[in-house]
Every structure is written in structure tokens, then in C-alpha cells.
Amino acid sequence: MAQGKILRHIVLFIKTNLEKYILTQPVTATPQSPEYKTVCGGVIKDPENYPSVVYYGEHLYFCTRACLRVFEQDPDPFLAGDVEHPLDEE
């Protein structure tokens, strides 16, 4: 029985001190820049540097103007992946 009592005291001590440690430590996480996905499946960090369009209330980003032009010709097949990614870039 003495071992069980000692074990409970050790657990209580660790639990109490751990809570104090966690509550007093500064948060050091650095905020991450948000990432935006392009319609073509790429990832961009600065969307203002890429062509974009609002389609049915959703802001869509494109890797190149060529992709945007192809999308504007027929949006739904482009979004479904039925249209080949244009190779020319502007």
C-alpha cells in the first residue's frame, strides 16, 4: 500500500508541475504564410502576382495567363480536368 500512495504523490507532483510549466512557457510558433491552390493543382503564396477570376463567388487562381484564357473559353471542362494544361506561358 505504501508504494501505491507514493506513486499517487509522484503522479500528482508531475501533473501539478507540468501544468505550471505548460502555462508559463511563451508561445514561439511563427505564423505561416497562407498558401493558395491554383486551378491547375499548383500552390502559390502571393496570389496577387498570378492571374485570377471570381467564378460563382469563388476566387480561382491560375499559374499563367494561358491557363486563364483556356478557362475563360470553357470553364466547366477546365475545372473538371478534361482540358489539357496549355504549354505556352504569357
VEXPAGU-269743 format. One record per residue: residue number from 0; x, z, y of N, C-alpha, C in turn. Coordinates in steps of 0.05 Angstrom, whole numbers, plus 5000, padded with zeros to 4 digits. Layout:
BEGIN
NUM,X,Z,Y,X,Z,Y,X,Z,Y $
...
END
This chain:
BEGIN
0,5016,5000,4976,5000,5000,5000,5017,5000,5025 $
1,5039,5012,5024,5057,5013,5048,5066,4985,5055 $
2,5071,4969,5035,5081,4942,5041,5059,4926,5055 $
3,5034,4929,5047,5011,4915,5060,5008,4923,5089 $
4,5012,4949,5094,5010,4959,5121,5032,4949,5139 $
5,5056,4948,5128,5080,4937,5142,5075,4907,5148 $
6,5066,4893,5128,5061,4864,5131,5040,4859,5153 $
7,5019,4875,5154,4999,4872,5175,5010,4877,5202 $
8,5028,4897,5205,5041,4902,5230,5059,4879,5239 $
9,5074,4868,5220,5092,4845,5226,5075,4821,5235 $
10,5054,4815,5221,5036,4793,5228,5024,4797,5256 $
11,5015,4822,5261,5003,4828,5287,5024,4825,5309 $
12,5049,4835,5304,5070,4833,5324,5077,4804,5330 $
13,5080,4787,5310,5086,4759,5314,5063,4745,5329 $
14,5039,4751,5321,5016,4738,5333,5014,4746,5363 $
15,5018,4771,5369,5016,4780,5397,5039,4768,5414 $
16,5063,4768,5404,5085,4757,5419,5085,4727,5421 $
17,5075,4714,5400,5072,4685,5401,5053,4676,5422 $
18,5030,4690,5424,5011,4684,5445,5023,4687,5473 $
19,5038,4709,5477,5051,4713,5502,5071,4691,5508 $
20,5086,4683,5488,5106,4662,5492,5093,4635,5499 $
21,5072,4628,5485,5058,4603,5490,5046,4603,5518 $
22,5034,4625,5526,5021,4626,5552,5040,4627,5575 $
23,5065,4635,5571,5084,4637,5593,5103,4613,5596 $
24,5103,4595,5577,5121,4572,5577,5110,4550,5595 $
25,5127,4539,5613,5118,4517,5630,5112,4492,5614 $
26,5093,4477,5624,5087,4451,5611,5107,4431,5621 $
27,5121,4418,5603,5142,4399,5611,5136,4371,5603 $
28,5112,4365,5594,5105,4338,5587,5104,4320,5611 $
29,5116,4297,5609,5116,4278,5631,5093,4258,5626 $
30,5078,4253,5647,5055,4234,5644,5065,4206,5638 $
31,5051,4193,5620,5058,4166,5611,5043,4146,5629 $
32,5055,4124,5634,5042,4102,5649,5020,4091,5630 $
33,4996,4086,5641,4976,4074,5624,4984,4046,5615 $
34,4976,4039,5592,4981,4012,5582,4954,3997,5579 $
35,4955,3972,5585,4931,3955,5584,4936,3933,5563 $
36,4916,3927,5547,4919,3905,5527,4909,3879,5540 $
37,4924,3858,5533,4915,3832,5542,4895,3821,5521 $
38,4880,3801,5529,4861,3789,5511,4876,3777,5487 $
39,4900,3768,5491,4916,3756,5470,4929,3776,5451 $
40,4926,3802,5457,4936,3823,5440,4962,3836,5449 $
41,4972,3827,5472,4997,3839,5483,4991,3865,5498 $
42,5012,3878,5506,5009,3903,5521,5024,3900,5548 $
43,5011,3908,5570,5023,3906,5596,5021,3934,5610 $
44,5039,3940,5628,5038,3965,5642,5030,3962,5671 $
45,5035,3939,5682,5028,3934,5710,5007,3911,5712 $
46,4982,3917,5708,4961,3896,5707,4959,3880,5732 $
47,4967,3890,5755,4965,3875,5780,4984,3851,5780 $
48,5003,3850,5762,5022,3828,5760,5014,3806,5740 $
49,4990,3809,5729,4980,3790,5709,4953,3779,5717 $
50,4947,3754,5708,4921,3743,5713,4899,3759,5700 $
51,4876,3761,5713,4854,3777,5701,4827,3766,5710 $
52,4806,3775,5697,4779,3767,5704,4761,3789,5696 $
53,4738,3791,5709,4717,3810,5701,4697,3794,5685 $
54,4692,3801,5660,4674,3787,5642,4654,3807,5631 $
55,4629,3803,5638,4607,3821,5630,4614,3850,5637 $
56,4625,3854,5661,4631,3881,5671,4657,3893,5660 $
57,4671,3879,5643,4697,3889,5632,4720,3873,5644 $
58,4740,3888,5653,4764,3875,5664,4782,3866,5642 $
59,4787,3840,5640,4804,3829,5619,4830,3819,5631 $
60,4852,3823,5617,4879,3815,5627,4890,3794,5608 $
61,4906,3776,5620,4918,3753,5606,4948,3753,5610 $
62,4962,3744,5590,4992,3743,5592,5001,3721,5611 $
63,4986,3699,5613,4994,3677,5630,4969,3665,5643 $
64,4974,3648,5663,4951,3634,5676,4940,3613,5657 $
65,4957,3602,5639,4948,3583,5620,4926,3595,5602 $
66,4931,3620,5593,4911,3634,5577,4885,3638,5592 $
67,4887,3645,5617,4863,3649,5634,4848,3623,5636 $
68,4862,3601,5641,4848,3575,5644,4833,3567,5618 $
69,4846,3571,5595,4833,3565,5570,4809,3583,5566 $
70,4811,3608,5572,4789,3627,5570,4766,3618,5588 $
71,4772,3610,5612,4751,3602,5631,4735,3577,5621 $
72,4748,3560,5606,4735,3537,5595,4714,3544,5574 $
73,4719,3564,5557,4701,3572,5536,4707,3601,5527 $
74,4697,3621,5542,4705,3648,5538,4700,3660,5510 $
75,4677,3656,5499,4670,3670,5473,4688,3661,5450 $
76,4693,3636,5445,4712,3629,5424,4740,3639,5429 $
77,4748,3640,5454,4774,3651,5461,4776,3680,5453 $
78,4755,3696,5460,4755,3724,5453,4753,3729,5423 $
79,4740,3711,5409,4737,3714,5380,4762,3706,5365 $
80,4782,3695,5379,4806,3686,5367,4805,3659,5354 $
81,4784,3644,5361,4780,3617,5350,4796,3596,5365 $
82,4807,3603,5388,4822,3584,5405,4851,3591,5403 $
83,4868,3570,5398,4896,3575,5396,4908,3583,5423 $
84,4927,3601,5422,4941,3611,5446,4956,3588,5459 $
85,4951,3582,5484,4966,3560,5497,4996,3566,5499 $
86,5012,3545,5495,5041,3549,5495,5053,3545,5523 $
87,5040,3529,5540,5051,3525,5567,5045,3549,5584 $
88,5064,3557,5600,5061,3580,5617,5064,3572,5646 $
89,5048,3584,5663,5049,3579,5692,5050,3605,5706 $
END
